[in-house]
Amino acid sequence: MDTNNWRPNQGAEPIMDNNDWRSQLQPESRQRIVNKIMDTLKRHLPVSGQEGLHELRKIAQRFEEKIFTAATSQPDYLRKISLKMLTMETKNPGNMAGNLPSNQGGTSNKPPDPG
């Protein structure tokens, strides 16, 4: 009979409840995930200037926070984020705007950024 369920963690295997895994995830790890989400979004959404990047960061942070709150475990959190990013990559491999030309040679067709 397993009687370890009611005892606090005593250094063996960590007992992960729904909230414990969240406290174990370092803020730096979450920030790296937000940065990866931003990289994915930048490849698919047209962004111009610092204001556009700021909006993109807010979108990435809200998305990460929503998944972080809804996930039942760290593997679930990582799986949900990975699946969403993979869906974005495979759904529209060009860019999500669809009507903008692909410009892999730089920003030659964009006006200079005044800021």
C-alpha positions as CSV (number, residue, x, y, z in Angstrom):
1,M,0.0,0.0,0.0
2,D,1.4,3.4,-1.0
3,T,1.2,5.8,2.0
4,N,3.5,8.5,0.5
5,N,0.6,10.4,-1.0
6,W,-0.1,12.4,2.1
7,R,3.5,13.2,3.2
8,P,5.5,16.2,2.0
9,N,8.3,15.7,-0.5
10,Q,11.2,14.1,1.3
11,G,13.8,14.3,-1.4
12,A,12.9,11.2,-3.3
13,E,10.8,11.6,-6.5
14,P,9.2,15.1,-6.5
15,I,5.4,14.9,-6.0
16,M,4.0,17.0,-8.7
17,D,0.5,18.4,-8.1
18,N,-1.1,20.9,-10.5
19,N,0.5,23.9,-8.9
20,D,3.9,22.5,-8.0
21,W,5.2,22.1,-11.5
22,R,4.5,25.8,-12.1
23,S,6.6,26.8,-9.2
24,Q,9.4,24.6,-10.4
25,L,9.6,26.2,-13.8
26,Q,12.2,29.0,-13.8
27,P,11.2,32.5,-15.1
28,E,14.2,32.3,-17.5
29,S,12.7,29.1,-19.0
30,R,9.4,30.8,-19.6
31,Q,11.2,33.8,-21.1
32,R,13.1,31.5,-23.5
33,I,9.8,29.9,-24.5
34,V,8.2,33.4,-25.1
35,N,11.3,34.2,-27.3
36,K,10.8,31.1,-29.3
37,I,7.1,31.9,-29.8
38,M,8.1,35.4,-30.9
39,D,10.6,33.9,-33.4
40,T,7.8,31.7,-34.9
41,L,5.4,34.7,-35.0
42,K,7.9,36.9,-36.7
43,R,8.3,34.4,-39.5
44,H,4.6,34.4,-40.2
45,L,3.3,37.9,-39.3
46,P,4.4,41.1,-40.9
47,V,6.0,43.3,-38.2
48,S,7.3,46.8,-38.6
49,G,9.2,49.0,-36.1
50,Q,9.5,48.8,-32.4
51,E,5.8,49.2,-31.9
52,G,5.1,46.1,-34.0
53,L,7.7,44.1,-32.0
54,H,6.2,45.3,-28.8
55,E,2.8,44.1,-29.9
56,L,4.2,40.8,-31.0
57,R,5.9,40.3,-27.6
58,K,2.5,41.0,-25.9
59,I,0.9,38.4,-28.1
60,A,3.6,35.8,-27.3
61,Q,3.4,36.5,-23.6
62,R,-0.4,36.2,-23.5
63,F,-0.2,33.0,-25.4
64,E,2.4,31.5,-23.1
65,E,0.5,32.6,-20.0
66,K,-2.7,31.1,-21.3
67,I,-1.0,27.7,-22.0
68,F,0.9,27.9,-18.7
69,T,-2.4,28.4,-16.8
70,A,-4.3,25.7,-18.7
71,A,-1.6,23.0,-18.7
72,T,-1.9,20.2,-16.2
73,S,1.9,19.5,-16.0
74,Q,5.1,20.7,-17.5
75,P,5.1,18.1,-20.2
76,D,1.5,19.1,-21.1
77,Y,2.6,22.8,-21.1
78,L,5.5,22.0,-23.5
79,R,3.4,19.7,-25.7
80,K,0.7,22.3,-26.1
81,I,3.1,25.1,-27.0
82,S,5.0,22.8,-29.4
83,L,1.9,21.7,-31.1
84,K,0.6,25.2,-31.6
85,M,3.9,26.4,-33.0
86,L,4.1,23.3,-35.3
87,T,0.6,24.0,-36.5
88,M,1.5,27.5,-37.3
89,E,4.6,26.4,-39.2
90,T,2.8,23.7,-41.2
91,K,-0.4,25.6,-41.8
92,N,1.1,28.4,-43.7
93,P,4.8,27.9,-44.4
94,G,5.2,31.3,-46.2
95,N,3.7,34.0,-44.1
96,M,0.3,34.2,-42.5
97,A,-0.7,37.5,-44.3
98,G,-0.8,35.5,-47.5
99,N,-0.8,38.5,-49.7
100,L,2.7,39.8,-49.0
101,P,5.5,38.7,-51.2
102,S,8.2,36.5,-49.7
103,N,11.3,38.6,-49.1
104,Q,14.2,36.5,-48.0
105,G,16.9,38.9,-49.4
106,G,16.4,41.5,-46.7
107,T,14.2,44.6,-46.4
108,S,14.9,46.0,-49.8
109,N,11.2,46.5,-50.7
110,K,10.3,48.1,-47.3
111,P,10.6,51.8,-46.5
112,P,13.4,52.6,-44.0
113,D,12.4,52.5,-40.4
114,P,12.2,56.1,-39.0
115,G,12.7,55.0,-35.4
